[in-house]
Amino acid sequence: MLATTIGQLSRSRKGARETCPAQDKPGCLAMVWQKRAKVTPFFDGLRLDCSIRAATPYRSAPGNGGAMNTRLKDPVVFLIMMAVAGSLSFSVWQVLLNNFVIEQAAFSGREIGILQSLREVPGFLAFTAVLVLLVIREQNFALLSIGLLGAGVAMTGFLPTEYGLYFTTVLMSIGFHYFYTLQQSLTLQWTSTEEAPVVMGRLSSVSSIAALVAYGGVWVVIEWSDSDYKWLYLVAGGLALALAVGAKALCPMVTHRVPQR
């Protein structure tokens, strides 16, 4: 059947050359070829498969775990994992902070004011992300930012002193502000103009759900157990670090339309 089909295609090309005038041969050949070519189901399926793969560069070959691999290769999955990590860890840090600094570090209004002021300093310096991008890829920088955020939250409960809390707050804030700067940039780079609003809305929804889960989890743990603050902070920061490591291991590096050096 394959030999017969190839013969039909060859005869169709030959007939097209003979019937087309020299002055308009390219356009005529295209029209005759479309009318005369008899494509078998074999070639039709092959052409369709090639078009699908060209349209979806992140699609993996079918097989065991093929669907899961396809999902993990979608850049949006990476963005969702990072959004959950950032929102979850920061929400736990924020909801516990006032009680923690008063009960464990004996903070007064003065120290709390200094801590909150220091927390906003990295926000003013978020523009320095463009300098860091000269030496590190943006996707890796996002992972590093989540790592800093998670590490700062995880260490908070183990440093219940004035300068210890200043240090962990600044560390957490650096990761927080860098990550949310990079999240918007990566979203706009990895999605089309039509998809970007939808993806950004989904990321916002996922972040809100993660925050609600964090608040509910903290309430349940405090209400039904006698866990110390440091373990709550450690779990929240550890989850962010685990999600960052998981995203690095499972989600491939995304090729940008504009190469990054």
N, C-alpha and C positions, 0 to 999 in steps of 0.2 A: 504493500500500500504506500509506503514511504517513497519507493522508486517511482511509482505511477504519479504521485503528487508532484514530485520534483520535475518529472517530465512535463506535466501540465503547466507548471509555473514557467519552465524554460520556453515552451511553445508560446505561452502568453506574452512573454517578454519579446520574443522574436517577431510575433505578429504585430506587436505595438510599434516596433522600430520600422517595419515595412509600411505601415499605414499612416505614420505621422509625417507631416511636411517638415522640411528642414528649418524653416523660419520660426516655427513654434514647437520645436521638438520637445524641450523639457516639460512644458505645461501639458502638451498632448500626451506624452508618455505617462505622466502621473494620472491623467483622467482615464486612459485606456487600461492602465494597470489596475485601477480601482474597479473598473467594470468587468474585466476579463478574469482576474485572478480568482481561482476557486480554492479557498483555503479550507483544508480539512479540519475536523475537530482537533486533531493532534496539534497542528500549527496554531489553531485558534486558542487552544488552552495555553500553549507555550507563550504566545504573544500576550495573552491576558495576565499570565503569571509574571512576566517581565514588567509589564506596566504597573502591576500592584507593587512589586518590589521597588521600582523606581519612585513610586509615589510615597511609599512608606519605608524610609531607610532604616527604621529601628525594628522592622519586623524580622523575627528569627524563623529559622526553618522549623517545620512541624516535627514533633517528636516528644519524648518525655520531658515534661517541664517547659515545653515551647511557649505556652501561653504565659506562664509566669515570667520567663525570660524576656518575652516581648514587653510585658508591663514594666519590668525593672529597667529596661532600656529606654523607656519613655522619660524625657527630661522632667516632665511634670511630677513624676514620682519622687525624684530627687528633691524638687522644690517643696513637695508636701512633707516629706520626712524632715527636712530642715525647719519648715514652719512649725511642725509639731514640737520638735526639740526646743526651738527658741521660745515658743509661747509657754510650754509646760514648765520649763525650768525657771523662766523669769516670773511667771505667775506665782509659783511657790515661794520664790525669794521675796516677792513684794508683799504677799499676804501675811507672811510671818514676821516681816522685818520689824515693825513697830513694837510688837510684844517682845520679840527676841532681844532687841537692843536695850530695852528697859529692864527686862527681867534678868538677862545674862550679863550684859555689859554696863548696866547702871547708867545709861545715857540720859542726859538732860536735853532740854530743847536746843541748847547750844551745839552739842555734839551731833544731834540728829540733823540740824540745819547744815553743819559742815559736811556731813555724809551725803546729804541730798545734793548739795552744791557740787561736791566732787563727782557724784554720779552723772551730772550733766556735762562735765568738762569734755569727755570723749565725744559727746554729740556735736560740740563745736568743731572738733577735729576730724569729723567723718570725711571731710574733703581729702584728707591725706591718703584715703584709699587709692586714689589714682597714682600715688607714688609707689605704694606697695605693689600695685599691679605691674610695675615695671620689672619686677623680679619673680613674680609668682602668678600662676594662672588664676583666673577669677573663680573658677569652680573650687580649686584647692583652697583659695583664700576664704571662701564661704565655709568650707569644712573647718578650717583653722579658727574662724570666728566663733562658730558653734562650740568648738573645743574650749576656747577661752571663756565663753559664757558658762559652759557646764563646769569647768574647773573652778571658776570664781564662786558659783553657787555651792558646789560641793564642799569647798573649804570654809564657807562662811560659819558654819556651826562649830568648827574646830578652832576658830580664832576669835573668841568673844571678848576682845579688847578693843580699845579705841583705835589704835593704829592698825590692828589686825583687820578690823571691819572696814577701815578706810581702804586698805590694800585690796581686799576681796571685792569690795564694791567697785573700785576703779577697774579691776581686772574683768569683772562681769560686764561692766558697762562698755568697755572697749569691744568685747565680743558682740554684745547686743547691738550697738550702733553700727559697727562694721557690717554685721550680718544683714540687718534690715536695709542698709544701703545697697548691698550686693544682691539681695533678693529681688528687688525691683529691676535692677539692671539685667540680671540673668533672665528674668521672666520676659522682658521686652526683647531680649536677644533670641531666646529659644522658641518664641511663639510668633505667629503671624499677627498682622494688624487686626484681623477679625477675631482671632482666638485670645488675644491678650486680655481684653476686659473680662472674659469668662474665667480665664485661669486666675487672674488676680482676685476676682470675686471668690473663687473656690479656696484660694490660699487664705484669704481673710476669714472665710467661714471655718476652715480647718483650724486656724489659730484661735478663734473664739471658742470652738468646741474643746480644744486642748486646754484652754484656760479654765473653762467650766469644770472639766474633769479634774484639773489640778485643785481648784477650790473645793470641789466635793470630796476629793481624796484626802485633802488635809483635814477637813471637818470630820470625816469618818475616822481617821487615824487618831485625832485628838479626842474625839468623843468616846471611842471604844477601846482605846489603849493608852498607855502612859509613856508613849515614845518621846524621846528627847528631841529638842530642836535640831541637834546636829545630825541625827539620823534622817530626819525629813529633808534637810538640805542635801545630805549626801545622796539620798535616793533620787531627788530631783536633778541634781547635777550629773549623777551617774547615768540617768536615762538619756540626758542630752548627749553625753559622750558616747553612749552605746549607739544611739541613732546616727551620730556622725560617723562612727566607725563602720556601722552597717551600710550607710549610704556610700562610703568610700569603697567598701568591698563588693557591694552588689550592683551599684549603678555605674556604668562606664563613663569615661570622660566624653563629654559632648563636643562634637566638632562644630565650631562656630562658622557662620557664613563669612565673617571677617576673621582671618587668622590672628591668634594672640601669640605674642612672642615673650 
